[in-house]
């Protein structure tokens, strides 16, 4: 796994943890929930693109 993919995966996991904690609150901020979910999805899409790229080694 490349460093870039690893950093994206790590960020995705941190966002997931933040989302879970936020959802445990009695009245979570709905805008923050939407923002975090969109960010998490964007990172997931970037991870998918990184996984499809052919790796060229010289």
C-alpha positions in Angstrom: 0.0 0.0 0.0 1.4 3.4 -0.9 1.9 6.2 1.6 -0.8 8.2 0.0 -3.4 5.4 0.2 -2.3 4.7 3.8 -2.9 8.3 4.8 -6.3 8.3 3.1 -7.3 5.1 4.9 -6.1 6.5 8.2 -8.1 9.7 7.7 -11.2 7.7 6.7 -10.9 5.7 9.9 -10.6 8.9 12.0 -13.6 10.4 10.4 -15.6 7.2 11.0 -14.6 7.3 14.7 -15.6 11.0 15.0 -19.0 10.2 13.3 -19.7 7.4 15.7 -18.9 9.6 18.7 -21.0 12.4 17.3 -24.0 10.1 16.8 -23.8 9.0 20.4 -24.7 12.6 21.5 -28.3 13.2 22.5 -28.6 16.1 20.0 -25.8 15.9 17.5 -25.2 18.8 15.2 -26.9 17.8 11.9 -24.7 20.1 9.8 -21.6 18.6 11.3 -22.9 15.1 10.6 -23.5 15.9 7.0 -20.1 17.6 6.6 -18.3 14.6 8.1 -20.3 12.1 6.0 -19.5 14.0 2.8 -15.8 14.2 3.7 -15.7 10.5 4.5 -17.4 9.6 1.2 -14.9 11.9 -0.8 -12.0 10.1 0.9 -13.6 6.7 0.1 -13.8 7.8 -3.6 -10.2 8.9 -3.6 -9.1 5.6 -2.1 -11.0 3.8 -4.9 -9.2 5.9 -7.5 -5.8 5.2 -5.9 -6.6 1.5 -5.9 -7.4 1.5 -9.7 -4.2 3.4 -10.7 -1.5 1.1 -12.2 1.7 1.4 -10.3 4.8 2.0 -12.5 8.1 1.1 -11.0 11.3 2.2 -12.8 
